[in-house]
């Protein structure tokens, strides 16, 4: 069985995904925990987890549009 690498990516512009630095994991569970940590502790949104083939395994929380201050 081949080992996968799971990478957290973020989108800064619609449909333009970029890997997050130092966000590669050997297991999907570790990648999910890493993404949850970024969401909870840093408030990051609009992320996903992909493997080296480009298959998307899961999406994180979506960002909220801010209306009027």
VENPERA-V698239 format. One record per pair of residues at least 24 apart in sequence whose C-alpha atoms are under 10 Angstrom apart, sorted by the first residue. I is the first residue (numbers start at 1). J is the second residue. If there is no record, write none. Layout:
((I;J) (I;J))
This chain:
((3;27) (3;52) (4;28) (4;50) (4;51) (4;52) (4;53) (5;31) (5;50) (5;51) (5;52) (5;53) (6;30) (6;31) (6;32) (6;49) (6;50) (6;51) (6;52) (6;53) (6;54) (6;55) (6;56) (6;57) (7;31) (7;32) (7;34) (7;35) (7;48) (7;49) (7;50) (7;51) (7;52) (7;54) (7;56) (7;57) (8;32) (8;34) (8;35) (8;47) (8;48) (8;49) (8;50) (8;51) (8;56) (8;58) (8;59) (8;60) (9;35) (9;46) (9;47) (9;48) (9;49) (9;50) (9;56) (9;59) (9;60) (10;44) (10;45) (10;46) (10;47) (10;48) (10;49) (10;59) (10;60) (11;45) (11;46) (11;47) (11;48) (12;45) (12;46) (12;47) (13;46) (14;46) (17;46) (17;47) (17;48) (18;47) (18;48) (19;47) (19;48) (19;49) (19;50) (20;47) (23;49) (24;49) (24;50) (24;51) (25;49) (25;51) (26;51) (27;51) (28;57) (28;58) (31;58) (32;57) (32;58) (32;59) (32;60) (35;59) (35;60) (35;61) (36;60) (36;61))
